[in-house]
Amino acid sequence: MFSSSHTSRVALVGPGRIGQALGRLLVKAGARVEWIAARRLSAARSAARFIGAGHAVALSSPELDGARVLLLTTSDAALPVVARSMAKQRPSWEGCLVLHTSGAWPAGGESSVLRPFRRRGASAASLHPLQTVPNRAAGVRNLIGCFWAVEGDPRGVRLARRWVRLLRGHTLTIAPQHKAAYHAAAVIACAGVVTLMESAERLMELSGVERSQARKMLAGFVAETAVNFGRLGGRRSLTGPAVRGDWATIRKHQAALSSKAPDLVPLYRELLRSMLDVARASRP
């Protein structure tokens, strides 16, 4: 639970999937989320109902002057615009903390997306969950115990770390200049894998496997592969014809793809190049 010294009045701004899930978890942990701000009041009201706290207001509401902590959970694309607009609403943000949940934008350093707030005296930080949040309900489950990339000003980082501890999570410190590369890695590991699984599912279906069965099979297959990667790393967990140097099988794959799904041939070839690089690196 929050101690009395940690119950600053929080405004959650731009409540998307992560914002609503995180807001609900923080409220349950004892945080004073008093305002939910969004471009549309209907969206703010819906989020407030899900979170279980907070008064729905517009982004330009003067009520937000009472907030000591702003938690910006907008999309990456909207974050710079929202930060510039909201920072102008007060001549001074001295003593306030502004945090965002973007994995791509830094909060600290020269390229801070929260620079408009920092110029007016605020401390800034970011906390990004390395976790998939397909919807707000899944986020409530998935954000417990996950890893969070944290960076920014010391005061903001302290609050971010405190919140992560409340969620029984683990913090990973990322330098501001490395945020974009870190986020690219996260996209490759999550959205990239989903895209590959979708392609594999389609190819299975073209091979006569029912879609529902293919999805179930692939989910278990990929889950076990992820376990192996966690235990052994990429080089030791890599399997398949690239590891064996089995060019006859690789040629059969490419012929089958050319016949059934020619649009996947370039993808297969690019993956093959990467697999060969990993396989070669695994040799003594």
PyRosetta script that sets phi, psi and omega in degrees:
from pyrosetta import init, pose_from_sequence

init()
pose = pose_from_sequence("MFSSSHTSRVALVGPGRIGQALGRLLVKAGARVEWIAARRLSAARSAARFIGAGHAVALSSPELDGARVLLLTTSDAALPVVARSMAKQRPSWEGCLVLHTSGAWPAGGESSVLRPFRRRGASAASLHPLQTVPNRAAGVRNLIGCFWAVEGDPRGVRLARRWVRLLRGHTLTIAPQHKAAYHAAAVIACAGVVTLMESAERLMELSGVERSQARKMLAGFVAETAVNFGRLGGRRSLTGPAVRGDWATIRKHQAALSSKAPDLVPLYRELLRSMLDVARASRP")
pose.set_psi(1, 157.1)
pose.set_omega(1, 175.7)
pose.set_phi(2, -73.6)
pose.set_psi(2, 137.0)
pose.set_omega(2, 170.2)
pose.set_phi(3, -80.1)
pose.set_psi(3, 170.5)
pose.set_omega(3, -176.5)
pose.set_phi(4, -60.6)
pose.set_psi(4, -28.1)
pose.set_omega(4, -178.7)
pose.set_phi(5, -80.0)
pose.set_psi(5, -5.7)
pose.set_omega(5, -176.0)
pose.set_phi(6, -113.7)
pose.set_psi(6, 11.3)
pose.set_omega(6, -174.3)
pose.set_phi(7, -98.1)
pose.set_psi(7, 45.6)
pose.set_omega(7, 175.9)
pose.set_phi(8, -61.3)
pose.set_psi(8, 148.9)
pose.set_omega(8, -178.5)
pose.set_phi(9, -74.6)
pose.set_psi(9, 121.7)
pose.set_omega(9, -172.8)
pose.set_phi(10, -106.7)
pose.set_psi(10, 136.9)
pose.set_omega(10, 170.0)
pose.set_phi(11, -114.3)
pose.set_psi(11, 125.2)
pose.set_omega(11, 177.6)
pose.set_phi(12, -97.5)
pose.set_psi(12, 122.7)
pose.set_omega(12, -171.9)
pose.set_phi(13, -115.2)
pose.set_psi(13, 126.3)
pose.set_omega(13, 178.8)
pose.set_phi(14, 75.4)
pose.set_psi(14, 62.1)
pose.set_omega(14, -171.8)
pose.set_phi(15, -78.2)
pose.set_psi(15, 87.4)
pose.set_omega(15, 172.1)
pose.set_phi(16, -87.4)
pose.set_psi(16, -154.6)
pose.set_omega(16, -177.4)
pose.set_phi(17, -61.7)
pose.set_psi(17, -50.0)
pose.set_omega(17, -179.4)
pose.set_phi(18, -66.6)
pose.set_psi(18, -41.8)
pose.set_omega(18, -178.8)
pose.set_phi(19, -60.7)
pose.set_psi(19, -44.3)
pose.set_omega(19, -179.4)
pose.set_phi(20, -67.9)
pose.set_psi(20, -42.3)
pose.set_omega(20, 179.2)
pose.set_phi(21, -64.7)
pose.set_psi(21, -46.8)
pose.set_omega(21, -179.8)
pose.set_phi(22, -65.2)
pose.set_psi(22, -41.5)
pose.set_omega(22, 178.0)
pose.set_phi(23, -59.0)
pose.set_psi(23, -45.0)
pose.set_omega(23, -179.7)
pose.set_phi(24, -62.5)
pose.set_psi(24, -42.6)
pose.set_omega(24, 180.0)
pose.set_phi(25, -66.8)
pose.set_psi(25, -39.9)
pose.set_omega(25, 179.6)
pose.set_phi(26, -67.3)
pose.set_psi(26, -39.8)
pose.set_omega(26, 177.4)
pose.set_phi(27, -62.1)
pose.set_psi(27, -43.5)
pose.set_omega(27, 178.3)
pose.set_phi(28, -60.7)
pose.set_psi(28, -31.9)
pose.set_omega(28, -179.8)
pose.set_phi(29, -81.9)
pose.set_psi(29, -7.7)
pose.set_omega(29, 176.7)
pose.set_phi(30, 111.9)
pose.set_psi(30, 5.5)
pose.set_omega(30, 179.5)
pose.set_phi(31, -72.2)
pose.set_psi(31, 148.5)
pose.set_omega(31, 179.1)
pose.set_phi(32, -93.8)
pose.set_psi(32, 79.6)
pose.set_omega(32, 175.1)
pose.set_phi(33, -84.3)
pose.set_psi(33, 102.8)
pose.set_omega(33, -171.7)
pose.set_phi(34, -100.8)
pose.set_psi(34, -19.8)
pose.set_omega(34, 179.8)
pose.set_phi(35, -136.4)
pose.set_psi(35, 141.9)
pose.set_omega(35, 171.8)
pose.set_phi(36, -120.1)
pose.set_psi(36, 113.6)
pose.set_omega(36, -174.6)
pose.set_phi(37, -111.0)
pose.set_psi(37, 133.7)
pose.set_omega(37, 178.3)
pose.set_phi(38, -149.3)
pose.set_psi(38, 164.4)
pose.set_omega(38, 178.0)
pose.set_phi(39, -63.0)
pose.set_psi(39, -37.8)
pose.set_omega(39, 179.1)
pose.set_phi(40, -109.4)
pose.set_psi(40, 128.2)
pose.set_omega(40, -179.4)
pose.set_phi(41, -61.5)
pose.set_psi(41, -32.8)
pose.set_omega(41, 179.4)
pose.set_phi(42, -62.2)
pose.set_psi(42, -38.4)
pose.set_omega(42, 177.9)
pose.set_phi(43, -68.4)
pose.set_psi(43, -39.5)
pose.set_omega(43, 178.3)
pose.set_phi(44, -64.8)
pose.set_psi(44, -40.0)
pose.set_omega(44, 179.8)
pose.set_phi(45, -66.2)
pose.set_psi(45, -43.0)
pose.set_omega(45, 178.3)
pose.set_phi(46, -61.3)
pose.set_psi(46, -43.0)
pose.set_omega(46, 179.1)
pose.set_phi(47, -64.5)
pose.set_psi(47, -41.9)
pose.set_omega(47, 180.0)
pose.set_phi(48, -61.3)
pose.set_psi(48, -39.0)
pose.set_omega(48, 178.7)
pose.set_phi(49, -64.5)
pose.set_psi(49, -42.1)
pose.set_omega(49, -179.3)
pose.set_phi(50, -68.7)
pose.set_psi(50, -43.4)
pose.set_omega(50, -178.8)
pose.set_phi(51, -66.8)
pose.set_psi(51, -33.8)
pose.set_omega(51, 179.6)
pose.set_phi(52, 88.8)
pose.set_psi(52, 15.5)
pose.set_omega(52, 179.5)
pose.set_phi(53, -167.3)
pose.set_psi(53, 165.8)
pose.set_omega(53, 173.8)
pose.set_phi(54, 97.4)
pose.set_psi(54, 140.0)
pose.set_omega(54, 176.9)
pose.set_phi(55, -93.4)
pose.set_psi(55, 126.7)
pose.set_omega(55, -178.1)
pose.set_phi(56, -72.7)
pose.set_psi(56, 126.5)
pose.set_omega(56, -179.7)
pose.set_phi(57, -140.5)
pose.set_psi(57, 165.6)
pose.set_omega(57, 174.6)
pose.set_phi(58, -79.6)
pose.set_psi(58, 162.3)
pose.set_omega(58, -179.2)
pose.set_phi(59, -62.2)
pose.set_psi(59, -27.6)
pose.set_omega(59, -178.1)
pose.set_phi(60, -96.6)
pose.set_psi(60, 11.0)
pose.set_omega(60, -175.8)
pose.set_phi(61, -64.6)
pose.set_psi(61, 133.3)
pose.set_omega(61, 175.8)
pose.set_phi(62, -66.3)
pose.set_psi(62, -16.5)
pose.set_omega(62, 178.0)
pose.set_phi(63, -60.4)
pose.set_psi(63, -26.7)
pose.set_omega(63, -177.8)
pose.set_phi(64, -69.0)
pose.set_psi(64, -9.7)
pose.set_omega(64, 176.4)
pose.set_phi(65, -62.4)
pose.set_psi(65, -21.1)
pose.set_omega(65, -179.8)
pose.set_phi(66, -81.9)
pose.set_psi(66, -8.8)
pose.set_omega(66, -177.5)
pose.set_phi(67, -75.5)
pose.set_psi(67, 138.2)
pose.set_omega(67, 174.1)
pose.set_phi(68, -101.4)
pose.set_psi(68, -19.7)
pose.set_omega(68, 177.7)
pose.set_phi(69, -131.0)
pose.set_psi(69, 127.3)
pose.set_omega(69, 171.9)
pose.set_phi(70, -106.5)
pose.set_psi(70, 126.9)
pose.set_omega(70, 175.5)
pose.set_phi(71, -112.6)
pose.set_psi(71, 105.1)
pose.set_omega(71, -176.9)
pose.set_phi(72, -91.7)
pose.set_psi(72, 115.2)
pose.set_omega(72, -177.5)
pose.set_phi(73, -121.1)
pose.set_psi(73, 30.6)
pose.set_omega(73, 178.0)
pose.set_phi(74, -69.8)
pose.set_psi(74, 174.1)
pose.set_omega(74, 172.8)
pose.set_phi(75, -66.9)
pose.set_psi(75, 160.2)
pose.set_omega(75, 178.2)
pose.set_phi(76, -58.3)
pose.set_psi(76, -40.5)
pose.set_omega(76, -177.0)
pose.set_phi(77, -66.1)
pose.set_psi(77, -35.5)
pose.set_omega(77, -176.9)
pose.set_phi(78, -84.0)
pose.set_psi(78, -18.7)
pose.set_omega(78, -171.4)
pose.set_phi(79, -57.6)
pose.set_psi(79, -48.3)
pose.set_omega(79, -179.8)
pose.set_phi(80, -60.3)
pose.set_psi(80, -40.9)
pose.set_omega(80, -179.6)
pose.set_phi(81, -66.0)
pose.set_psi(81, -46.0)
pose.set_omega(81, -180.0)
pose.set_phi(82, -64.0)
pose.set_psi(82, -41.6)
pose.set_omega(82, -179.5)
pose.set_phi(83, -62.3)
pose.set_psi(83, -45.7)
pose.set_omega(83, 180.0)
pose.set_phi(84, -63.6)
pose.set_psi(84, -43.0)
pose.set_omega(84, -177.0)
pose.set_phi(85, -67.2)
pose.set_psi(85, -45.8)
pose.set_omega(85, -176.1)
pose.set_phi(86, -72.4)
pose.set_psi(86, -34.9)
pose.set_omega(86, -179.2)
pose.set_phi(87, -60.5)
pose.set_psi(87, -32.4)
pose.set_omega(87, -179.0)
pose.set_phi(88, -71.8)
pose.set_psi(88, -11.8)
pose.set_omega(88, -176.1)
pose.set_phi(89, -74.8)
pose.set_psi(89, -13.9)
pose.set_omega(89, 176.7)
pose.set_phi(90, -131.1)
pose.set_psi(90, 139.9)
pose.set_omega(90, 174.6)
pose.set_phi(91, -69.8)
pose.set_psi(91, -26.7)
pose.set_omega(91, 179.8)
pose.set_phi(92, -140.8)
pose.set_psi(92, 136.8)
pose.set_omega(92, 174.0)
pose.set_phi(93, -114.2)
pose.set_psi(93, 22.9)
pose.set_omega(93, -179.3)
pose.set_phi(94, -55.5)
pose.set_psi(94, 131.9)
pose.set_omega(94, 177.8)
pose.set_phi(95, 84.9)
pose.set_psi(95, -4.8)
pose.set_omega(95, -178.9)
pose.set_phi(96, -97.2)
pose.set_psi(96, 157.3)
pose.set_omega(96, 176.2)
pose.set_phi(97, -115.6)
pose.set_psi(97, 134.2)
pose.set_omega(97, 176.7)
pose.set_phi(98, -124.5)
pose.set_psi(98, 123.0)
pose.set_omega(98, -179.5)
pose.set_phi(99, -123.7)
pose.set_psi(99, 149.3)
pose.set_omega(99, 172.1)
pose.set_phi(100, -131.3)
pose.set_psi(100, 165.4)
pose.set_omega(100, -175.4)
pose.set_phi(101, -111.6)
pose.set_psi(101, 16.8)
pose.set_omega(101, -179.3)
pose.set_phi(102, -75.9)
pose.set_psi(102, 139.0)
pose.set_omega(102, 175.0)
pose.set_phi(103, -87.8)
pose.set_psi(103, -17.9)
pose.set_omega(103, -175.2)
pose.set_phi(104, -94.3)
pose.set_psi(104, -33.7)
pose.set_omega(104, -175.9)
pose.set_phi(105, -94.0)
pose.set_psi(105, 131.5)
pose.set_omega(105, 174.1)
pose.set_phi(106, -76.9)
pose.set_psi(106, 149.0)
pose.set_omega(106, 174.0)
pose.set_phi(107, -98.5)
pose.set_psi(107, -29.6)
pose.set_omega(107, 178.6)
pose.set_phi(108, -103.0)
pose.set_psi(108, 178.8)
pose.set_omega(108, 177.2)
pose.set_phi(109, 78.7)
pose.set_psi(109, -178.5)
pose.set_omega(109, -175.9)
pose.set_phi(110, -68.6)
pose.set_psi(110, -27.8)
pose.set_omega(110, -177.3)
pose.set_phi(111, -97.4)
pose.set_psi(111, 22.3)
pose.set_omega(111, -177.9)
pose.set_phi(112, -57.1)
pose.set_psi(112, 128.2)
pose.set_omega(112, 175.3)
pose.set_phi(113, -71.3)
pose.set_psi(113, -16.3)
pose.set_omega(113, 179.3)
pose.set_phi(114, -97.4)
pose.set_psi(114, 16.1)
pose.set_omega(114, 179.8)
pose.set_phi(115, -54.8)
pose.set_psi(115, -38.0)
pose.set_omega(115, 178.2)
pose.set_phi(116, -57.3)
pose.set_psi(116, -35.5)
pose.set_omega(116, 176.2)
pose.set_phi(117, -74.7)
pose.set_psi(117, -42.1)
pose.set_omega(117, -177.8)
pose.set_phi(118, -63.1)
pose.set_psi(118, -36.1)
pose.set_omega(118, 178.4)
pose.set_phi(119, -64.4)
pose.set_psi(119, -22.4)
pose.set_omega(119, 179.4)
pose.set_phi(120, -102.2)
pose.set_psi(120, 16.2)
pose.set_omega(120, 170.5)
pose.set_phi(121, 102.0)
pose.set_psi(121, -3.0)
pose.set_omega(121, -178.7)
pose.set_phi(122, -78.1)
pose.set_psi(122, 154.8)
pose.set_omega(122, 168.2)
pose.set_phi(123, -95.1)
pose.set_psi(123, 142.1)
pose.set_omega(123, -173.8)
pose.set_phi(124, -129.0)
pose.set_psi(124, 149.4)
pose.set_omega(124, 176.7)
pose.set_phi(125, -159.6)
pose.set_psi(125, 168.1)
pose.set_omega(125, 175.4)
pose.set_phi(126, -132.3)
pose.set_psi(126, 151.0)
pose.set_omega(126, 172.9)
pose.set_phi(127, -139.2)
pose.set_psi(127, 112.8)
pose.set_omega(127, -176.4)
pose.set_phi(128, -114.8)
pose.set_psi(128, 124.9)
pose.set_omega(128, -179.9)
pose.set_phi(129, -79.6)
pose.set_psi(129, 126.8)
pose.set_omega(129, 173.5)
pose.set_phi(130, -84.4)
pose.set_psi(130, 74.2)
pose.set_omega(130, -173.3)
pose.set_phi(131, -157.8)
pose.set_psi(131, 149.4)
pose.set_omega(131, 177.2)
pose.set_phi(132, -85.2)
pose.set_psi(132, 133.5)
pose.set_omega(132, -179.5)
pose.set_phi(133, -131.1)
pose.set_psi(133, 80.2)
pose.set_omega(133, -178.0)
pose.set_phi(134, -69.2)
pose.set_psi(134, -24.2)
pose.set_omega(134, 175.1)
pose.set_phi(135, -156.4)
pose.set_psi(135, 169.6)
pose.set_omega(135, -173.4)
pose.set_phi(136, -66.0)
pose.set_psi(136, -36.0)
pose.set_omega(136, 179.8)
pose.set_phi(137, -66.7)
pose.set_psi(137, -42.1)
pose.set_omega(137, 177.1)
pose.set_phi(138, -63.8)
pose.set_psi(138, -35.5)
pose.set_omega(138, 178.3)
pose.set_phi(139, -61.2)
pose.set_psi(139, -38.3)
pose.set_omega(139, 178.5)
pose.set_phi(140, -60.2)
pose.set_psi(140, -35.8)
pose.set_omega(140, 178.0)
pose.set_phi(141, -78.9)
pose.set_psi(141, -45.7)
pose.set_omega(141, -169.2)
pose.set_phi(142, -78.0)
pose.set_psi(142, -23.9)
pose.set_omega(142, -176.7)
pose.set_phi(143, -79.4)
pose.set_psi(143, -7.8)
pose.set_omega(143, 175.4)
pose.set_phi(144, -80.8)
pose.set_psi(144, 123.2)
pose.set_omega(144, 174.1)
pose.set_phi(145, 81.2)
pose.set_psi(145, 8.0)
pose.set_omega(145, -177.6)
pose.set_phi(146, -90.2)
pose.set_psi(146, 178.7)
pose.set_omega(146, 176.4)
pose.set_phi(147, -89.5)
pose.set_psi(147, 143.6)
pose.set_omega(147, 177.7)
pose.set_phi(148, -128.3)
pose.set_psi(148, 128.3)
pose.set_omega(148, 174.2)
pose.set_phi(149, -83.8)
pose.set_psi(149, 124.3)
pose.set_omega(149, -174.1)
pose.set_phi(150, -124.2)
pose.set_psi(150, 136.4)
pose.set_omega(150, 173.5)
pose.set_phi(151, -161.0)
pose.set_psi(151, 162.8)
pose.set_omega(151, 178.4)
pose.set_phi(152, 137.0)
pose.set_psi(152, -157.6)
pose.set_omega(152, -180.0)
pose.set_phi(153, -74.1)
pose.set_psi(153, 152.6)
pose.set_omega(153, -175.3)
pose.set_phi(154, -53.6)
pose.set_psi(154, -46.2)
pose.set_omega(154, -178.4)
pose.set_phi(155, -64.6)
pose.set_psi(155, -42.7)
pose.set_omega(155, 178.6)
pose.set_phi(156, -65.2)
pose.set_psi(156, -40.6)
pose.set_omega(156, 178.9)
pose.set_phi(157, -63.3)
pose.set_psi(157, -38.8)
pose.set_omega(157, 178.4)
pose.set_phi(158, -60.0)
pose.set_psi(158, -43.7)
pose.set_omega(158, 179.2)
pose.set_phi(159, -66.7)
pose.set_psi(159, -42.3)
pose.set_omega(159, 179.4)
pose.set_phi(160, -59.1)
pose.set_psi(160, -45.2)
pose.set_omega(160, 179.2)
pose.set_phi(161, -64.6)
pose.set_psi(161, -36.5)
pose.set_omega(161, 178.3)
pose.set_phi(162, -63.6)
pose.set_psi(162, -43.8)
pose.set_omega(162, 178.6)
pose.set_phi(163, -64.1)
pose.set_psi(163, -41.7)
pose.set_omega(163, 179.1)
pose.set_phi(164, -61.4)
pose.set_psi(164, -40.8)
pose.set_omega(164, 177.4)
pose.set_phi(165, -61.9)
pose.set_psi(165, -38.5)
pose.set_omega(165, 178.1)
pose.set_phi(166, -61.1)
pose.set_psi(166, -30.0)
pose.set_omega(166, 179.5)
pose.set_phi(167, -92.2)
pose.set_psi(167, 11.4)
pose.set_omega(167, 179.7)
pose.set_phi(168, 56.9)
pose.set_psi(168, 32.7)
pose.set_omega(168, -177.6)
pose.set_phi(169, -96.3)
pose.set_psi(169, -173.8)
pose.set_omega(169, -178.3)
pose.set_phi(170, -128.0)
pose.set_psi(170, 134.6)
pose.set_omega(170, -178.8)
pose.set_phi(171, -97.5)
pose.set_psi(171, 143.0)
pose.set_omega(171, 176.6)
pose.set_phi(172, -125.5)
pose.set_psi(172, 119.7)
pose.set_omega(172, -178.8)
pose.set_phi(173, -83.6)
pose.set_psi(173, 124.8)
pose.set_omega(173, 179.4)
pose.set_phi(174, -120.4)
pose.set_psi(174, 129.1)
pose.set_omega(174, 175.7)
pose.set_phi(175, -67.9)
pose.set_psi(175, 142.1)
pose.set_omega(175, -176.7)
pose.set_phi(176, -51.9)
pose.set_psi(176, -39.4)
pose.set_omega(176, -176.6)
pose.set_phi(177, -70.4)
pose.set_psi(177, -11.0)
pose.set_omega(177, -179.8)
pose.set_phi(178, -104.5)
pose.set_psi(178, 4.2)
pose.set_omega(178, -175.3)
pose.set_phi(179, -60.8)
pose.set_psi(179, -44.4)
pose.set_omega(179, -176.9)
pose.set_phi(180, -63.1)
pose.set_psi(180, -42.3)
pose.set_omega(180, 179.0)
pose.set_phi(181, -66.6)
pose.set_psi(181, -41.5)
pose.set_omega(181, 176.3)
pose.set_phi(182, -58.1)
pose.set_psi(182, -44.9)
pose.set_omega(182, -177.6)
pose.set_phi(183, -68.6)
pose.set_psi(183, -36.2)
pose.set_omega(183, 175.4)
pose.set_phi(184, -60.4)
pose.set_psi(184, -40.6)
pose.set_omega(184, 177.5)
pose.set_phi(185, -61.6)
pose.set_psi(185, -41.8)
pose.set_omega(185, 179.5)
pose.set_phi(186, -64.0)
pose.set_psi(186, -40.5)
pose.set_omega(186, 179.6)
pose.set_phi(187, -66.1)
pose.set_psi(187, -41.9)
pose.set_omega(187, 177.8)
pose.set_phi(188, -60.5)
pose.set_psi(188, -44.7)
pose.set_omega(188, -175.7)
pose.set_phi(189, -71.0)
pose.set_psi(189, -29.0)
pose.set_omega(189, -175.9)
pose.set_phi(190, -104.4)
pose.set_psi(190, -72.8)
pose.set_omega(190, -178.8)
pose.set_phi(191, -62.4)
pose.set_psi(191, -34.7)
pose.set_omega(191, 178.6)
pose.set_phi(192, -63.2)
pose.set_psi(192, -44.5)
pose.set_omega(192, 179.1)
pose.set_phi(193, -65.2)
pose.set_psi(193, -41.7)
pose.set_omega(193, 178.3)
pose.set_phi(194, -60.7)
pose.set_psi(194, -41.9)
pose.set_omega(194, 179.1)
pose.set_phi(195, -63.4)
pose.set_psi(195, -41.8)
pose.set_omega(195, 177.2)
pose.set_phi(196, -65.0)
pose.set_psi(196, -40.0)
pose.set_omega(196, 179.0)
pose.set_phi(197, -65.6)
pose.set_psi(197, -36.9)
pose.set_omega(197, 176.8)
pose.set_phi(198, -63.4)
pose.set_psi(198, -41.4)
pose.set_omega(198, 177.5)
pose.set_phi(199, -65.4)
pose.set_psi(199, -41.8)
pose.set_omega(199, 179.1)
pose.set_phi(200, -65.5)
pose.set_psi(200, -39.2)
pose.set_omega(200, 178.0)
pose.set_phi(201, -61.2)
pose.set_psi(201, -43.7)
pose.set_omega(201, 179.8)
pose.set_phi(202, -63.2)
pose.set_psi(202, -41.7)
pose.set_omega(202, -179.9)
pose.set_phi(203, -67.8)
pose.set_psi(203, -37.6)
pose.set_omega(203, 175.1)
pose.set_phi(204, -60.2)
pose.set_psi(204, -44.0)
pose.set_omega(204, -179.1)
pose.set_phi(205, -63.8)
pose.set_psi(205, -40.8)
pose.set_omega(205, 177.3)
pose.set_phi(206, -65.2)
pose.set_psi(206, -19.8)
pose.set_omega(206, 179.1)
pose.set_phi(207, -93.1)
pose.set_psi(207, 4.6)
pose.set_omega(207, 175.9)
pose.set_phi(208, 100.9)
pose.set_psi(208, 4.8)
pose.set_omega(208, 179.0)
pose.set_phi(209, -90.6)
pose.set_psi(209, 132.8)
pose.set_omega(209, 177.8)
pose.set_phi(210, -60.4)
pose.set_psi(210, 141.0)
pose.set_omega(210, -175.8)
pose.set_phi(211, -57.1)
pose.set_psi(211, -45.7)
pose.set_omega(211, -178.4)
pose.set_phi(212, -62.1)
pose.set_psi(212, -38.9)
pose.set_omega(212, 178.6)
pose.set_phi(213, -69.7)
pose.set_psi(213, -41.8)
pose.set_omega(213, 179.5)
pose.set_phi(214, -60.6)
pose.set_psi(214, -42.5)
pose.set_omega(214, -179.0)
pose.set_phi(215, -63.0)
pose.set_psi(215, -43.8)
pose.set_omega(215, 179.8)
pose.set_phi(216, -64.5)
pose.set_psi(216, -44.3)
pose.set_omega(216, 179.2)
pose.set_phi(217, -61.5)
pose.set_psi(217, -47.0)
pose.set_omega(217, -177.2)
pose.set_phi(218, -66.6)
pose.set_psi(218, -36.2)
pose.set_omega(218, 179.4)
pose.set_phi(219, -60.6)
pose.set_psi(219, -45.5)
pose.set_omega(219, 178.8)
pose.set_phi(220, -68.0)
pose.set_psi(220, -38.8)
pose.set_omega(220, -179.9)
pose.set_phi(221, -62.2)
pose.set_psi(221, -48.7)
pose.set_omega(221, -178.3)
pose.set_phi(222, -70.5)
pose.set_psi(222, -35.9)
pose.set_omega(222, 178.1)
pose.set_phi(223, -61.3)
pose.set_psi(223, -43.1)
pose.set_omega(223, 179.1)
pose.set_phi(224, -67.6)
pose.set_psi(224, -36.8)
pose.set_omega(224, 176.6)
pose.set_phi(225, -61.7)
pose.set_psi(225, -40.6)
pose.set_omega(225, 178.5)
pose.set_phi(226, -64.7)
pose.set_psi(226, -38.5)
pose.set_omega(226, 176.5)
pose.set_phi(227, -62.4)
pose.set_psi(227, -44.5)
pose.set_omega(227, 178.8)
pose.set_phi(228, -61.7)
pose.set_psi(228, -41.5)
pose.set_omega(228, 178.5)
pose.set_phi(229, -61.1)
pose.set_psi(229, -43.8)
pose.set_omega(229, 179.7)
pose.set_phi(230, -62.3)
pose.set_psi(230, -35.2)
pose.set_omega(230, -177.9)
pose.set_phi(231, -83.8)
pose.set_psi(231, -39.0)
pose.set_omega(231, -168.3)
pose.set_phi(232, -113.2)
pose.set_psi(232, -17.9)
pose.set_omega(232, -174.0)
pose.set_phi(233, 85.4)
pose.set_psi(233, 173.0)
pose.set_omega(233, -173.9)
pose.set_phi(234, -65.4)
pose.set_psi(234, -45.4)
pose.set_omega(234, -173.1)
pose.set_phi(235, -65.6)
pose.set_psi(235, -42.5)
pose.set_omega(235, -176.1)
pose.set_phi(236, -81.6)
pose.set_psi(236, -18.7)
pose.set_omega(236, -179.8)
pose.set_phi(237, -97.2)
pose.set_psi(237, -6.1)
pose.set_omega(237, 179.3)
pose.set_phi(238, -71.5)
pose.set_psi(238, 130.2)
pose.set_omega(238, 176.6)
pose.set_phi(239, -128.5)
pose.set_psi(239, 175.8)
pose.set_omega(239, 176.0)
pose.set_phi(240, 109.8)
pose.set_psi(240, 179.5)
pose.set_omega(240, -173.7)
pose.set_phi(241, -65.5)
pose.set_psi(241, -25.8)
pose.set_omega(241, 178.7)
pose.set_phi(242, -64.2)
pose.set_psi(242, -36.5)
pose.set_omega(242, 179.4)
pose.set_phi(243, -69.2)
pose.set_psi(243, -38.3)
pose.set_omega(243, -176.0)
pose.set_phi(244, -84.0)
pose.set_psi(244, -10.9)
pose.set_omega(244, -174.3)
pose.set_phi(245, 69.5)
pose.set_psi(245, 32.1)
pose.set_omega(245, -175.1)
pose.set_phi(246, -88.8)
pose.set_psi(246, 82.8)
pose.set_omega(246, -175.4)
pose.set_phi(247, -72.8)
pose.set_psi(247, -25.9)
pose.set_omega(247, 177.8)
pose.set_phi(248, -63.3)
pose.set_psi(248, -42.8)
pose.set_omega(248, 178.5)
pose.set_phi(249, -68.1)
pose.set_psi(249, -40.5)
pose.set_omega(249, 179.4)
pose.set_phi(250, -60.9)
pose.set_psi(250, -41.1)
pose.set_omega(250, 177.8)
pose.set_phi(251, -64.2)
pose.set_psi(251, -38.3)
pose.set_omega(251, 176.8)
pose.set_phi(252, -62.7)
pose.set_psi(252, -42.2)
pose.set_omega(252, 177.6)
pose.set_phi(253, -57.3)
pose.set_psi(253, -48.8)
pose.set_omega(253, -176.1)
pose.set_phi(254, -66.6)
pose.set_psi(254, -35.0)
pose.set_omega(254, 177.2)
pose.set_phi(255, -66.6)
pose.set_psi(255, -42.0)
pose.set_omega(255, 179.6)
pose.set_phi(256, -64.9)
pose.set_psi(256, -41.8)
pose.set_omega(256, 178.9)
pose.set_phi(257, -65.4)
pose.set_psi(257, -40.1)
pose.set_omega(257, 179.2)
pose.set_phi(258, -60.5)
pose.set_psi(258, -31.6)
pose.set_omega(258, -179.4)
pose.set_phi(259, -82.8)
pose.set_psi(259, -45.1)
pose.set_omega(259, -171.7)
pose.set_phi(260, -94.6)
pose.set_psi(260, -36.5)
pose.set_omega(260, -175.7)
pose.set_phi(261, -149.2)
pose.set_psi(261, 71.5)
pose.set_omega(261, -175.2)
pose.set_phi(262, -58.2)
pose.set_psi(262, -24.8)
pose.set_omega(262, 178.7)
pose.set_phi(263, -67.4)
pose.set_psi(263, -17.6)
pose.set_omega(263, -179.6)
pose.set_phi(264, -89.3)
pose.set_psi(264, -8.0)
pose.set_omega(264, -179.3)
pose.set_phi(265, -60.1)
pose.set_psi(265, -48.2)
pose.set_omega(265, 177.7)
pose.set_phi(266, -59.8)
pose.set_psi(266, -39.1)
pose.set_omega(266, 178.6)
pose.set_phi(267, -62.6)
pose.set_psi(267, -46.3)
pose.set_omega(267, 179.9)
pose.set_phi(268, -60.0)
pose.set_psi(268, -42.6)
pose.set_omega(268, -178.3)
pose.set_phi(269, -65.5)
pose.set_psi(269, -40.3)
pose.set_omega(269, 177.7)
pose.set_phi(270, -65.7)
pose.set_psi(270, -42.1)
pose.set_omega(270, 177.6)
pose.set_phi(271, -64.2)
pose.set_psi(271, -39.0)
pose.set_omega(271, 179.7)
pose.set_phi(272, -60.6)
pose.set_psi(272, -42.4)
pose.set_omega(272, 177.2)
pose.set_phi(273, -57.8)
pose.set_psi(273, -45.3)
pose.set_omega(273, -179.7)
pose.set_phi(274, -67.5)
pose.set_psi(274, -39.1)
pose.set_omega(274, 178.4)
pose.set_phi(275, -63.8)
pose.set_psi(275, -40.5)
pose.set_omega(275, 178.5)
pose.set_phi(276, -64.5)
pose.set_psi(276, -37.9)
pose.set_omega(276, 176.8)
pose.set_phi(277, -61.6)
pose.set_psi(277, -44.3)
pose.set_omega(277, 179.4)
pose.set_phi(278, -66.0)
pose.set_psi(278, -43.1)
pose.set_omega(278, -179.3)
pose.set_phi(279, -62.4)
pose.set_psi(279, -43.3)
pose.set_omega(279, 179.8)
pose.set_phi(280, -64.5)
pose.set_psi(280, -38.6)
pose.set_omega(280, 179.8)
pose.set_phi(281, -66.4)
pose.set_psi(281, -21.4)
pose.set_omega(281, -178.1)
pose.set_phi(282, -81.7)
pose.set_psi(282, -12.1)
pose.set_omega(282, -179.5)
pose.set_phi(283, -78.7)
pose.set_psi(283, 145.8)
pose.set_omega(283, 180.0)
pose.set_phi(284, -61.5)
pose.dump_pdb("model.pdb")
